[in-house]
Amino acid sequence: MHLRHLREAERHVAEGERHIADQEERIATLDRAGCETELARELLASFRVALASHIAHRELIIHEITRRS
């Protein structure tokens, strides 16, 4: 069960990293076009907070797995 949760947490971390990379690319494109980026940057900040949460959750799962081993 814990390994299934770890795989899911790893997937969430990977997705979060992709969201951040994609959003950074969007912001760069907007910047080059001279467009407003405030909302895009706010969304990026939210993605970073979510990623930090996913990483913390993954670490908690890893801790639980190693504690029970």
Buried (B, 14 or more C-beta within 10 A) or exposed (E): EEEEBBEBBBEBBEEBBEBBEEBBEBBEEBEEEEEEBEEBBEBBEEBBEBBEEBBEBBEEBBEEEEEEE
